[in-house]
Amino acid sequence: MLSDKDLDFLVETASPGVIDKPKLKQILREDEKFRNTFIEDEKVIRRLMDEEEIFLKISPALFFEILLRKVARDFKGVSYTIENTGMTKIPVFDTKDVVEFLGKESLLGYLADMLSSFTRIETYAFSIQVGKHLFENIQFNDLDMFSLMAVSETVEDEYRLGFYKRIGDICLFLLGIFPDYAEYDYRYPFSGQLKPQFRGKVRMGAEDYEKEGRKFYRLAAEHPSAKELDLSDVFWTLHEDFPKPRLWIVSARSATLPDRKTITIWKSAVVNSPKNDHLMAQMPR
């Protein structure tokens, strides 16, 4: 659901001369297909690319929806796709297959919301009983994948869906927005040789993040609550076709790199979050 601020942005940009603005905003709220024509309007895309303080005027969810729709439209004009992202490589796809994949509205909405969720990193703290009169305090943030994995094993099954979803999202987010981060602790940047394994330190490369992402999206798809929330099909799609949404996100990121907008918002989100020093190191200055 778009905010009133989002609707103002779309109307002012795509249809600045409209006489009955409140009526047009109401139609945009009620007619999804009509709304999408505004989101995909070239004037909207151009303004998003050109304005320095665009995040003050629209929500992160609308920002990423505009980008994802632009990429989906751009893919229709090419015969194949290939992405080189520093130390990692994105598979090549026949764009007919990709365009069909990008046409899934439920998936597009999920990815836009997922990307916007990383613009604010939350920290949580709670206590668990480990003995008769003994409690252990646990603190973690929702970009700390390994803590989320550990906590998911301590909570009742009915509460695990959110953890499974977030872990899968982290894997997809990192491989899509910061693809070199996955290799930062895994390989030396110039030689490509594996770094030594240190005791007590988990070392994961891009393939490991994809494996974990697929695994936790499958766990999310199998959770009873996923069907109740109408998310099981989305989770199964992300499990089965993980490289395709990754390519979609990488392409959306690439579309804005000259203006560095996608990086700016995440810098402010993770700069004060614990355990994210390596992620900060991978962000463009």
C-alpha positions in Angstrom: 0.0 0.0 0.0 1.5 3.3 -1.1 1.6 6.2 1.4 -0.1 9.5 0.7 3.4 11.0 0.2 4.1 8.3 -2.5 0.9 9.1 -4.3 1.6 12.8 -4.3 5.0 12.1 -5.8 3.5 9.9 -8.6 0.7 12.4 -9.4 3.0 15.5 -9.3 5.6 13.7 -11.6 3.5 11.7 -14.1 0.4 14.0 -14.2 1.3 17.5 -13.0 -1.6 19.2 -14.7 -4.4 17.1 -13.3 -7.3 19.1 -12.0 -8.8 16.7 -9.5 -5.7 15.4 -7.6 -7.6 13.8 -4.7 -9.7 11.8 -7.2 -6.7 10.6 -9.2 -5.0 9.6 -5.9 -8.1 7.5 -5.0 -8.0 5.8 -8.4 -4.3 5.0 -7.9 -5.1 3.4 -4.5 -7.9 1.2 -6.0 -6.6 0.3 -9.4 -3.3 -1.6 -9.3 -2.8 -1.8 -13.0 -3.4 1.9 -13.5 -1.1 2.6 -10.6 1.7 0.5 -12.2 1.5 2.7 -15.4 2.4 5.7 -13.2 5.2 3.8 -11.4 6.7 2.8 -14.8 6.3 6.3 -16.3 9.6 7.5 -17.8 9.2 10.9 -16.0 8.9 9.1 -12.6 12.1 7.0 -13.4 14.0 10.1 -14.5 13.1 12.1 -11.4 14.1 9.2 -9.2 17.5 9.1 -10.9 18.0 12.9 -10.9 17.0 14.1 -7.5 19.6 14.0 -4.7 17.2 13.8 -1.8 14.6 11.5 -3.3 14.3 9.5 0.0 12.7 12.5 1.6 9.9 12.5 -0.9 9.0 8.8 -1.3 9.1 5.6 0.8 12.0 3.1 0.3 9.4 0.5 -0.8 8.3 2.8 -3.8 11.9 3.6 -4.6 12.7 -0.1 -5.0 9.5 -0.9 -6.8 10.3 1.7 -9.4 13.8 0.3 -9.9 12.6 -3.3 -10.1 9.9 -2.5 -12.6 12.5 -0.5 -14.7 14.8 -3.5 -14.8 11.9 -5.9 -15.7 11.0 -3.6 -18.6 14.6 -3.2 -19.8 15.1 -7.0 -19.9 12.4 -7.2 -22.5 14.7 -5.5 -25.0 17.7 -7.8 -24.8 18.2 -11.5 -25.8 20.5 -12.6 -22.9 21.7 -11.4 -19.6 25.1 -11.6 -17.9 26.5 -9.8 -14.9 30.1 -9.4 -13.7 30.2 -8.1 -10.1 33.8 -7.8 -9.0 35.0 -11.2 -7.6 31.6 -12.9 -8.1 29.8 -13.8 -11.3 26.1 -13.9 -12.0 24.8 -16.7 -14.2 23.6 -16.0 -17.8 19.9 -16.5 -18.6 17.7 -16.5 -21.6 15.8 -13.3 -21.1 12.5 -14.9 -22.2 12.7 -17.0 -19.1 13.8 -14.0 -16.9 11.0 -11.7 -18.3 8.4 -14.4 -17.4 9.9 -14.6 -13.9 9.9 -10.8 -13.5 6.3 -10.7 -14.5 5.2 -12.2 -11.2 3.6 -9.3 -9.3 3.6 -11.0 -5.9 7.3 -11.6 -6.2 8.0 -8.0 -7.3 6.1 -6.7 -4.3 7.9 -9.0 -1.9 11.4 -8.0 -3.2 10.5 -4.3 -3.0 9.4 -4.7 0.6 12.4 -6.9 1.4 14.9 -4.4 0.1 13.2 -1.5 1.9 13.3 -3.5 5.2 17.1 -3.3 5.1 17.1 0.5 5.2 16.6 0.2 9.0 18.5 -2.4 11.0 16.7 -3.3 14.3 18.4 -4.6 17.4 16.6 -7.0 19.8 17.3 -8.2 23.3 15.6 -10.9 25.4 16.3 -13.5 28.1 16.0 -17.2 28.0 16.0 -19.5 31.0 19.0 -21.9 31.0 18.6 -23.2 34.6 16.3 -23.2 37.6 17.2 -19.7 38.6 19.5 -18.9 35.7 18.8 -16.7 32.7 20.9 -15.8 29.7 20.6 -12.4 28.0 20.7 -12.5 24.2 21.2 -9.5 22.0 21.2 -9.5 18.2 20.4 -7.3 15.2 18.4 -8.4 12.1 21.4 -8.2 9.8 23.3 -10.7 11.9 22.6 -14.0 10.1 24.4 -16.3 12.4 22.7 -15.0 15.5 19.3 -15.3 13.8 20.1 -18.9 13.0 21.0 -19.6 16.6 17.9 -17.8 18.0 15.6 -19.6 15.5 16.6 -22.9 17.1 15.6 -21.7 20.6 12.1 -20.4 19.9 8.9 -22.4 19.5 8.1 -23.6 16.0 5.2 -21.2 15.6 7.5 -18.2 15.8 10.2 -19.5 13.5 8.8 -18.3 10.1 10.0 -14.7 10.7 13.5 -15.9 11.4 13.6 -18.3 8.4 12.3 -15.5 6.1 14.9 -12.9 7.4 17.8 -15.3 7.0 16.8 -16.1 3.4 16.4 -12.3 2.8 19.8 -11.5 4.2 21.5 -14.0 1.8 19.6 -12.6 -1.2 20.2 -9.0 -0.1 24.0 -9.4 0.4 24.5 -11.3 -2.9 22.3 -8.8 -4.8 23.4 -5.4 -3.3 26.9 -6.2 -1.9 28.0 -9.2 -4.0 31.7 -8.8 -3.1 30.9 -8.9 0.6 30.3 -12.7 0.3 33.9 -13.1 -0.9 35.5 -10.6 1.5 36.4 -13.2 4.2 36.6 -16.0 1.8 39.2 -15.1 -0.9 42.0 -12.7 -1.4 40.7 -9.9 -3.7 43.5 -10.0 -6.3 44.8 -13.6 -6.4 41.4 -15.2 -5.8 43.0 -17.7 -3.5 41.1 -19.0 -0.4 42.0 -17.3 2.8 43.1 -19.5 5.7 40.3 -20.9 8.0 40.6 -19.7 11.6 39.2 -21.6 14.5 35.9 -20.2 15.7 35.4 -18.0 12.6 32.7 -19.0 10.0 33.9 -18.5 6.4 31.3 -18.3 3.7 31.5 -17.6 0.0 28.8 -16.7 -2.5 27.9 -20.3 -3.1 27.5 -20.8 0.7 25.2 -17.8 0.9 23.1 -19.1 -2.0 22.9 -22.5 -0.4 21.8 -21.1 3.0 19.3 -18.7 1.2 17.7 -21.6 -0.6 17.6 -23.7 2.5 15.9 -21.1 4.7 13.4 -20.0 2.0 12.4 -23.7 1.8 12.0 -23.8 5.5 9.9 -20.7 5.3 7.8 -22.2 2.5 7.1 -25.3 4.5 6.1 -23.4 7.6 2.3 -23.6 8.3 2.0 -19.8 8.7 3.4 -19.2 5.2 0.3 -20.5 3.6 -1.9 -18.5 6.0 0.0 -15.3 4.9 -0.2 -16.3 1.2 3.6 -16.4 1.0 4.3 -20.0 0.5 4.4 -19.7 -3.3 6.8 -16.7 -3.1 9.1 -18.6 -0.8 9.1 -21.7 -3.0 9.9 -19.5 -6.0 12.9 -17.9 -4.2 14.1 -21.4 -3.1 13.9 -22.9 -6.6 15.0 -19.9 -8.7 17.4 -18.1 -6.3 19.8 -16.8 -9.0 17.0 -15.0 -10.9 15.9 -12.6 -8.1 19.6 -12.1 -7.3 20.1 -11.0 -10.9 17.1 -8.7 -10.7 18.4 -7.0 -7.6 22.0 -6.7 -9.0 20.6 -5.1 -12.1 18.5 -2.7 -10.0 21.6 -1.7 -8.0 23.6 -1.2 -11.2 20.9 1.1 -12.6 21.5 3.6 -9.8 25.2 3.2 -9.1 26.2 6.4 -11.0 24.0 8.3 -8.5 25.0 6.0 -5.6 21.4 6.3 -4.2 21.0 2.6 -3.3 24.3 2.7 -1.3 23.6 5.9 0.6 20.5 4.7 2.4 22.1 1.4 3.6 25.2 3.2 4.8 23.1 5.1 7.3 21.2 1.9 8.2 24.2 -0.3 9.1 26.9 2.2 10.2 25.9 1.9 13.9 24.9 -1.8 13.8 27.3 -4.2 15.6 29.0 -7.0 13.8 28.8 -5.3 10.4 32.3 -3.8 10.1 33.1 -5.9 7.0 29.9 -5.0 5.3 30.7 -1.3 5.8 34.1 -1.9 4.3 32.5 -3.1 1.0 30.3 0.0 0.5 31.5 2.6 -2.1 32.9 5.7 -0.5 
